[in-house]
Amino acid sequence: MLKSKSISIYDYVEQMRQRPGMFTGGSLAPIENLLLGYEVALNNHGIVEEHRGRRFTVSSFSEWLYETKG
């Protein structure tokens, strides 16, 4: 049986950073859409994802991005 390792959205974004052209096509709109869809899915399924004590929302992700990447 295959075991799946659960990764956070923050880990996924780090993977995107390594190959941005594959995910963005030169625009940040695909990432924004991904994050919005991810937030909707979390809400629809009653899942709370936290990273360093902060609940995931698109706005909290933007704050995290600014704090860590400038």
MOPAC internal coordinates of N, CA, C and O (Angstrom, degrees):
PM7 1SCF
backbone

  N    0.0000 0     0.00 0     0.00 0    0    0    0
  C    1.4417 1     0.00 0     0.00 0    1    0    0
  C    1.5302 1   109.14 1     0.00 0    2    1    0
  O    1.2310 1   120.33 1   -44.53 1    3    2    1
  N    1.3148 1   116.97 1   135.47 1    3    2    1
  C    1.4533 1   121.50 1   177.81 1    5    3    2
  C    1.5185 1   110.54 1   -78.85 1    6    5    3
  O    1.2310 1   121.40 1   -43.40 1    7    6    5
  N    1.3040 1   114.93 1   136.60 1    7    6    5
  C    1.4597 1   119.27 1   175.78 1    9    7    6
  C    1.5140 1   108.26 1  -102.76 1   10    9    7
  O    1.2310 1   120.95 1   -46.61 1   11   10    9
  N    1.2969 1   115.78 1   133.39 1   11   10    9
  C    1.4539 1   121.83 1  -179.64 1   13   11   10
  C    1.5224 1   109.17 1  -101.62 1   14   13   11
  O    1.2310 1   120.70 1   -50.94 1   15   14   13
  N    1.3088 1   116.26 1   129.06 1   15   14   13
  C    1.4600 1   120.07 1   176.12 1   17   15   14
  C    1.5231 1   107.81 1   -92.69 1   18   17   15
  O    1.2310 1   121.10 1   -54.99 1   19   18   17
  N    1.3007 1   115.50 1   125.01 1   19   18   17
  C    1.4532 1   120.92 1   178.97 1   21   19   18
  C    1.5281 1   109.27 1   -78.50 1   22   21   19
  O    1.2310 1   120.66 1   -50.25 1   23   22   21
  N    1.3231 1   116.34 1   129.75 1   23   22   21
  C    1.4525 1   119.85 1   176.77 1   25   23   22
  C    1.5145 1   109.10 1  -119.15 1   26   25   23
  O    1.2310 1   121.11 1   -26.39 1   27   26   25
  N    1.3053 1   115.49 1   153.61 1   27   26   25
  C    1.4574 1   119.15 1   179.37 1   29   27   26
  C    1.5261 1   109.85 1   -83.06 1   30   29   27
  O    1.2310 1   121.12 1   -12.74 1   31   30   29
  N    1.3093 1   115.46 1   167.26 1   31   30   29
  C    1.4650 1   120.37 1   176.44 1   33   31   30
  C    1.5202 1   110.36 1   -62.07 1   34   33   31
  O    1.2310 1   120.62 1   149.75 1   35   34   33
  N    1.3212 1   116.42 1   -30.25 1   35   34   33
  C    1.4621 1   120.70 1   179.51 1   37   35   34
  C    1.5279 1   110.94 1   -67.42 1   38   37   35
  O    1.2310 1   120.46 1   141.96 1   39   38   37
  N    1.3351 1   116.72 1   -38.04 1   39   38   37
  C    1.4631 1   120.78 1   175.57 1   41   39   38
  C    1.5272 1   110.01 1   -66.22 1   42   41   39
  O    1.2310 1   120.84 1   139.77 1   43   42   41
  N    1.3177 1   116.00 1   -40.23 1   43   42   41
  C    1.4586 1   121.17 1  -179.96 1   45   43   42
  C    1.5284 1   110.74 1   -63.34 1   46   45   43
  O    1.2310 1   120.62 1   138.58 1   47   46   45
  N    1.3162 1   116.42 1   -41.42 1   47   46   45
  C    1.4670 1   120.45 1   178.57 1   49   47   46
  C    1.5295 1   110.28 1   -64.77 1   50   49   47
  O    1.2310 1   120.51 1   143.96 1   51   50   49
  N    1.3067 1   116.64 1   -36.04 1   51   50   49
  C    1.4655 1   119.72 1   176.32 1   53   51   50
  C    1.5268 1   110.29 1   -62.21 1   54   53   51
  O    1.2310 1   120.05 1   141.47 1   55   54   53
  N    1.3190 1   117.52 1   -38.53 1   55   54   53
  C    1.4582 1   120.64 1   175.44 1   57   55   54
  C    1.5272 1   111.04 1   -64.40 1   58   57   55
  O    1.2310 1   120.59 1   142.22 1   59   58   57
  N    1.3384 1   116.48 1   -37.78 1   59   58   57
  C    1.4648 1   120.57 1   177.23 1   61   59   58
  C    1.5246 1   110.97 1   -63.89 1   62   61   59
  O    1.2310 1   120.80 1   142.24 1   63   62   61
  N    1.3269 1   116.08 1   -37.76 1   63   62   61
  C    1.4579 1   120.80 1  -178.22 1   65   63   62
  C    1.5273 1   110.68 1   -60.87 1   66   65   63
  O    1.2310 1   120.28 1   148.01 1   67   66   65
  N    1.3053 1   117.08 1   -31.99 1   67   66   65
  C    1.4504 1   121.60 1  -178.19 1   69   67   66
  C    1.5240 1   112.38 1   -72.19 1   70   69   67
  O    1.2310 1   120.04 1   153.75 1   71   70   69
  N    1.3351 1   117.53 1   -26.25 1   71   70   69
  C    1.4715 1   122.07 1   178.72 1   73   71   70
  C    1.5240 1   109.61 1  -141.91 1   74   73   71
  O    1.2310 1   119.89 1  -113.81 1   75   74   73
  N    1.3288 1   117.81 1    66.19 1   75   74   73
  C    1.4690 1   120.75 1  -172.16 1   77   75   74
  C    1.5212 1   114.62 1   -60.90 1   78   77   75
  O    1.2310 1   119.85 1   142.01 1   79   78   77
  N    1.3076 1   117.90 1   -37.99 1   79   78   77
  C    1.4621 1   120.29 1  -178.08 1   81   79   78
  C    1.5116 1   112.92 1   -61.27 1   82   81   79
  O    1.2310 1   120.47 1   149.86 1   83   82   81
  N    1.3124 1   116.71 1   -30.14 1   83   82   81
  C    1.4593 1   121.16 1  -179.86 1   85   83   82
  C    1.5318 1   111.03 1   -69.27 1   86   85   83
  O    1.2310 1   120.62 1   150.89 1   87   86   85
  N    1.3250 1   116.43 1   -29.11 1   87   86   85
  C    1.4599 1   120.73 1  -175.90 1   89   87   86
  C    1.5251 1   113.62 1  -101.16 1   90   89   87
  O    1.2310 1   120.12 1   150.27 1   91   90   89
  N    1.3178 1   117.38 1   -29.73 1   91   90   89
  C    1.4604 1   119.45 1  -170.95 1   93   91   90
  C    1.5125 1   114.69 1  -105.60 1   94   93   91
  O    1.2310 1   120.11 1   150.17 1   95   94   93
  N    1.3091 1   117.39 1   -29.83 1   95   94   93
  C    1.4544 1   119.37 1  -174.92 1   97   95   94
  C    1.5157 1   111.86 1    62.83 1   98   97   95
  O    1.2310 1   120.29 1  -155.56 1   99   98   97
  N    1.3376 1   117.05 1    24.44 1   99   98   97
  C    1.4625 1   121.58 1   178.58 1  101   99   98
  C    1.5200 1   114.28 1    89.68 1  102  101   99
  O    1.2310 1   119.88 1  -177.48 1  103  102  101
  N    1.3296 1   117.84 1     2.52 1  103  102  101
  C    1.4603 1   121.83 1  -179.46 1  105  103  102
  C    1.5211 1   109.27 1  -129.88 1  106  105  103
  O    1.2310 1   120.59 1   -31.53 1  107  106  105
  N    1.3216 1   116.47 1   148.47 1  107  106  105
  C    1.4586 1   119.89 1   176.69 1  109  107  106
  C    1.5330 1   112.74 1   -86.29 1  110  109  107
  O    1.2310 1   120.18 1   172.37 1  111  110  109
  N    1.3121 1   117.27 1    -7.63 1  111  110  109
  C    1.4670 1   121.18 1  -179.18 1  113  111  110
  C    1.5342 1   112.62 1   -57.47 1  114  113  111
  O    1.2310 1   118.78 1   137.62 1  115  114  113
  N    1.3392 1   119.94 1   -42.38 1  115  114  113
  C    1.4724 1   118.44 1   178.24 1  117  115  114
  C    1.5314 1   113.07 1   -61.06 1  118  117  115
  O    1.2310 1   120.15 1   144.00 1  119  118  117
  N    1.3205 1   117.32 1   -36.00 1  119  118  117
  C    1.4641 1   119.77 1   178.85 1  121  119  118
  C    1.5265 1   109.98 1   -69.64 1  122  121  119
  O    1.2310 1   120.56 1   138.93 1  123  122  121
  N    1.3301 1   116.54 1   -41.07 1  123  122  121
  C    1.4659 1   119.95 1   177.82 1  125  123  122
  C    1.5298 1   110.36 1   -60.73 1  126  125  123
  O    1.2310 1   120.47 1   136.37 1  127  126  125
  N    1.3197 1   116.71 1   -43.63 1  127  126  125
  C    1.4653 1   120.62 1   179.31 1  129  127  126
  C    1.5260 1   111.14 1   -64.53 1  130  129  127
  O    1.2310 1   120.18 1   139.82 1  131  130  129
  N    1.3166 1   117.26 1   -40.18 1  131  130  129
  C    1.4514 1   121.48 1   177.19 1  133  131  130
  C    1.5279 1   110.67 1   -60.38 1  134  133  131
  O    1.2310 1   120.56 1   133.53 1  135  134  133
  N    1.3357 1   116.54 1   -46.47 1  135  134  133
  C    1.4583 1   121.07 1  -178.70 1  137  135  134
  C    1.5248 1   111.94 1   -65.69 1  138  137  135
  O    1.2310 1   120.44 1   139.98 1  139  138  137
  N    1.3308 1   116.76 1   -40.02 1  139  138  137
  C    1.4708 1   120.04 1   177.07 1  141  139  138
  C    1.5233 1   110.71 1   -63.47 1  142  141  139
  O    1.2310 1   120.55 1   135.79 1  143  142  141
  N    1.3198 1   116.55 1   -44.21 1  143  142  141
  C    1.4616 1   120.69 1   178.07 1  145  143  142
  C    1.5155 1   112.08 1   -63.86 1  146  145  143
  O    1.2310 1   120.69 1   141.63 1  147  146  145
  N    1.3316 1   116.28 1   -38.37 1  147  146  145
  C    1.4567 1   121.56 1   178.50 1  149  147  146
  C    1.5243 1   110.35 1   -63.81 1  150  149  147
  O    1.2310 1   120.55 1   136.28 1  151  150  149
  N    1.3360 1   116.56 1   -43.72 1  151  150  149
  C    1.4656 1   120.61 1   178.89 1  153  151  150
  C    1.5333 1   110.54 1   -63.34 1  154  153  151
  O    1.2310 1   119.96 1   137.81 1  155  154  153
  N    1.3127 1   117.68 1   -42.19 1  155  154  153
  C    1.4703 1   121.37 1   178.83 1  157  155  154
  C    1.5311 1   110.05 1   -62.76 1  158  157  155
  O    1.2310 1   120.52 1   135.87 1  159  158  157
  N    1.3371 1   116.60 1   -44.13 1  159  158  157
  C    1.4678 1   120.33 1   179.74 1  161  159  158
  C    1.5302 1   111.09 1   -62.04 1  162  161  159
  O    1.2310 1   120.12 1   136.62 1  163  162  161
  N    1.3287 1   117.38 1   -43.38 1  163  162  161
  C    1.4669 1   120.33 1   177.58 1  165  163  162
  C    1.5270 1   110.42 1   -58.70 1  166  165  163
  O    1.2310 1   121.02 1   132.38 1  167  166  165
  N    1.3279 1   115.65 1   -47.62 1  167  166  165
  C    1.4677 1   120.23 1  -179.14 1  169  167  166
  C    1.5291 1   111.73 1   -63.14 1  170  169  167
  O    1.2310 1   120.25 1   136.38 1  171  170  169
  N    1.3215 1   117.14 1   -43.62 1  171  170  169
  C    1.4645 1   120.91 1  -178.59 1  173  171  170
  C    1.5175 1   112.67 1   -63.40 1  174  173  171
  O    1.2310 1   120.48 1   149.26 1  175  174  173
  N    1.3258 1   116.68 1   -30.74 1  175  174  173
  C    1.4627 1   120.83 1  -177.46 1  177  175  174
  C    1.5212 1   113.02 1  -101.14 1  178  177  175
  O    1.2310 1   120.64 1  -175.60 1  179  178  177
  N    1.3250 1   116.37 1     4.40 1  179  178  177
  C    1.4577 1   120.23 1   177.48 1  181  179  178
  C    1.5196 1   113.75 1    67.17 1  182  181  179
  O    1.2310 1   120.59 1  -150.69 1  183  182  181
  N    1.3181 1   116.48 1    29.31 1  183  182  181
  C    1.4637 1   121.40 1  -178.47 1  185  183  182
  C    1.5197 1   109.51 1   -97.02 1  186  185  183
  O    1.2310 1   121.08 1   -46.36 1  187  186  185
  N    1.3197 1   115.54 1   133.64 1  187  186  185
  C    1.4567 1   121.01 1   175.55 1  189  187  186
  C    1.5209 1   107.15 1  -109.24 1  190  189  187
  O    1.2310 1   120.35 1   -62.12 1  191  190  189
  N    1.3158 1   116.93 1   117.88 1  191  190  189
  C    1.4671 1   121.22 1   175.47 1  193  191  190
  C    1.5202 1   107.61 1  -108.76 1  194  193  191
  O    1.2310 1   121.41 1   -54.56 1  195  194  193
  N    1.3143 1   114.91 1   125.44 1  195  194  193
  C    1.4575 1   119.84 1   178.68 1  197  195  194
  C    1.5161 1   109.46 1  -119.97 1  198  197  195
  O    1.2310 1   121.78 1   -31.41 1  199  198  197
  N    1.3033 1   114.19 1   148.59 1  199  198  197
  C    1.4622 1   121.65 1   176.19 1  201  199  198
  C    1.5157 1   106.79 1  -137.33 1  202  201  199
  O    1.2310 1   121.04 1   -62.09 1  203  202  201
  N    1.3107 1   115.61 1   117.91 1  203  202  201
  C    1.4625 1   121.72 1  -178.33 1  205  203  202
  C    1.5240 1   111.76 1    53.28 1  206  205  203
  O    1.2310 1   121.08 1  -135.46 1  207  206  205
  N    1.3263 1   115.54 1    44.54 1  207  206  205
  C    1.4561 1   121.13 1   176.21 1  209  207  206
  C    1.5120 1   115.94 1    77.31 1  210  209  207
  O    1.2310 1   120.15 1  -172.61 1  211  210  209
  N    1.3172 1   117.31 1     7.39 1  211  210  209
  C    1.4643 1   121.29 1  -178.06 1  213  211  210
  C    1.5260 1   109.34 1  -117.46 1  214  213  211
  O    1.2310 1   121.04 1   -55.29 1  215  214  213
  N    1.3302 1   115.62 1   124.71 1  215  214  213
  C    1.4686 1   120.41 1   178.48 1  217  215  214
  C    1.5270 1   109.61 1   -67.43 1  218  217  215
  O    1.2310 1   120.59 1   -40.19 1  219  218  217
  N    1.3429 1   116.47 1   139.81 1  219  218  217
  C    1.4573 1   119.96 1  -179.96 1  221  219  218
  C    1.5134 1   111.15 1   -71.91 1  222  221  219
  O    1.2310 1   120.87 1   -53.96 1  223  222  221
  N    1.3099 1   115.95 1   126.04 1  223  222  221
  C    1.4585 1   125.83 1   164.05 1  225  223  222
  C    1.5221 1   104.92 1  -143.84 1  226  225  223
  O    1.2310 1   119.96 1   -14.91 1  227  226  225
  N    1.2987 1   117.69 1   165.09 1  227  226  225
  C    1.4641 1   119.04 1   178.43 1  229  227  226
  C    1.5243 1   109.85 1   -60.82 1  230  229  227
  O    1.2310 1   119.96 1   140.68 1  231  230  229
  N    1.3324 1   117.68 1   -39.32 1  231  230  229
  C    1.4635 1   119.23 1  -179.33 1  233  231  230
  C    1.5286 1   111.31 1   -69.74 1  234  233  231
  O    1.2310 1   119.61 1   142.37 1  235  234  233
  N    1.3450 1   118.34 1   -37.63 1  235  234  233
  C    1.4694 1   119.06 1   177.66 1  237  235  234
  C    1.5249 1   109.98 1   -68.32 1  238  237  235
  O    1.2310 1   120.77 1   147.41 1  239  238  237
  N    1.3327 1   116.13 1   -32.59 1  239  238  237
  C    1.4604 1   119.30 1   176.81 1  241  239  238
  C    1.5283 1   110.06 1   -65.69 1  242  241  239
  O    1.2310 1   120.40 1   138.21 1  243  242  241
  N    1.3204 1   116.84 1   -41.79 1  243  242  241
  C    1.4681 1   120.63 1   178.03 1  245  243  242
  C    1.5195 1   111.20 1   -60.95 1  246  245  243
  O    1.2310 1   120.61 1   138.79 1  247  246  245
  N    1.3299 1   116.44 1   -41.21 1  247  246  245
  C    1.4663 1   120.61 1   177.21 1  249  247  246
  C    1.5253 1   110.55 1   -63.25 1  250  249  247
  O    1.2310 1   120.68 1   134.98 1  251  250  249
  N    1.3375 1   116.30 1   -45.02 1  251  250  249
  C    1.4640 1   120.70 1   178.58 1  253  251  250
  C    1.5208 1   110.39 1   -60.29 1  254  253  251
  O    1.2310 1   120.65 1   136.08 1  255  254  253
  N    1.3156 1   116.36 1   -43.92 1  255  254  253
  C    1.4524 1   120.81 1  -178.90 1  257  255  254
  C    1.5165 1   111.29 1   -61.46 1  258  257  255
  O    1.2310 1   120.44 1   136.20 1  259  258  257
  N    1.3129 1   116.77 1   -43.80 1  259  258  257
  C    1.4666 1   121.54 1   178.58 1  261  259  258
  C    1.5244 1   110.55 1   -64.08 1  262  261  259
  O    1.2310 1   120.26 1   136.28 1  263  262  261
  N    1.3318 1   117.10 1   -43.72 1  263  262  261
  C    1.4673 1   120.99 1  -177.82 1  265  263  262
  C    1.5257 1   112.05 1   -66.93 1  266  265  263
  O    1.2310 1   119.86 1   143.16 1  267  266  265
  N    1.3186 1   117.88 1   -36.84 1  267  266  265
  C    1.4601 1   120.57 1  -174.56 1  269  267  266
  C    1.5180 1   114.40 1   -94.75 1  270  269  267
  O    1.2310 1   120.08 1   150.85 1  271  270  269
  N    1.3133 1   117.44 1   -29.15 1  271  270  269
  C    1.4724 1   120.28 1  -174.86 1  273  271  270
  C    1.5309 1   113.09 1  -114.74 1  274  273  271
  O    1.2310 1   120.48 1   166.75 1  275  274  273
  N    1.3310 1   116.70 1   -13.25 1  275  274  273
  C    1.4749 1   120.38 1   177.43 1  277  275  274
  C    1.4332 1   113.41 1    85.51 1  278  277  275
  O    1.2310 1   120.10 1   180.00 1  279  278  277

